[in-house]
């Protein structure tokens, strides 16, 4: 527990799994047999063949034939391209080798119905699904886009998260540890206690007329009542829509108008670092705004967060606002389950589009349950003795899949944190290693990240400093729309390349296509698509199936288009290069912003960088770089030239930044996403078009950047 709560910053949704004891054995890696490999893994087995350490002393940490180190035996240097798991970790891993992975992967893509049915059968179903196990259409030319899994299967995800664990004898196991913003008032809930709390809220919601299919908007910070509210909605078949408690009243109103909820659940205020955010005031403003469009909400269930604000200081609207503590505890601690079809809606989660209103991503029950549980288990190599900490807020998909549903479906113990949660490893890099090394980290077993790709230099820092070179890093790629990890390392199964998401998860068939939609084989770069469906895929955009088809399936007929660029290297490893609208076309050459950012961050005095494209009268587009320096380093003309030279040396002269904009910090959401939309406006001096900045973790960053624009 100490190691998890001590770290003060980490990558977006950085997840920690802790084990009671961690060994440091010697390592070697055996050869695997040649076999037919799935597309995209091509030459991966050659790495293993070239990396036998049978003649190497076990303590050297180096492998002959390749620039590589072994987990737990040496630090990863900038020259090391591979990090191998050691024998002991692999032996205990759920997937202990590339060969085992290939066996399971082959089954998952050649017989997806059989593969996923076997996994789904491990959960409780009131009634088993019918045939076929799944049906899909990814080609709009053949009719409406459709994805269905386990249709006819009757289940409930709350029952599988809670009741099933209690009935199996784990009722006294801690389900949630809660760490408050201010240390000293920690709390926890066992699985039995969590079930009782969920049932009380579920009974209250039913008593107030919420029924299967109704929507409930949840605008709560990271207190235990947030997952309780999610699970209570799921228990009675209601559709929950969690809105991140950092969104503005306008953004909240948009989501209320779109989802038309029966009830809004919130709290009066929250401590975020040293600030007190009065959430009930934001809700008031949002409900006034939504009422102007004809969407009224008559009940606002409000949790009194005493550490932030007492109820007597809370602005209150009689007849609409009700204190959670006054009503919910009066209800019974048992509640009948509403059994739902696998394809019945589970939740809405709004994600920003490049244009227009936010998109209401709709996930259904059965497929999401099976997929998020499975990805949690294998991508993070979950063990029942682990304590798991994911820093993501439940207002984002990572908080849904890997704070609430994925862990609880596996009977895990989860840590959630109320305050300003860590978001970026690069924040730690900037501050210095002493903020990490002052605390013991021997209990850390697996590190994981999602969101912004971490470049090789940052990856190595996380591996060397935070993980003491003995913790594998599951650097995952996935999206709100996918429900769970899509391309991810499996700890213990194969060597990792710093900065690469490595290989596809079971059942996922990624393809890289060119601008004409033709699949590209071997080493290449292009647009990342997925062919064939997977259980966790979202089914539609709420109330706008046409936009769903247009955005995700029409750009490349027959494929799900991720919107991301990707390259596959000579060994078959996948590297995410950022959103395709984050590609800069410099004098006819396409360069991903992530590639330039990675080059900049490799400079020893650069802590973080964000790159956008700007109009250039000669080159078409120029490269504009926002650069955050390591703590204590001063801005200078010499440093600016050195940074530009670093990019020229690592990528080429064409990619050299035309402008270095010094940035004490970057505009980010609470989940750690850099708001490049705002950076583009600052870079192009369209300062009157910045839009809503209230969703940022620190809106003051924008003013700082504007002030430094011409420095």
Order of alpha helices (4+ residues) and beta strands (2+ residues): alpha-beta-alpha-beta-beta-alpha-alpha-alpha-beta-beta-beta-beta-beta-alpha-beta-alpha-beta-alpha-beta-beta-beta-alpha-beta-beta-alpha-beta-beta-beta-alpha-beta-alpha-beta-alpha-alpha-beta-alpha-beta-beta-beta-beta-alpha-beta-beta-beta-beta-alpha-beta-beta-alpha-beta-alpha-alpha
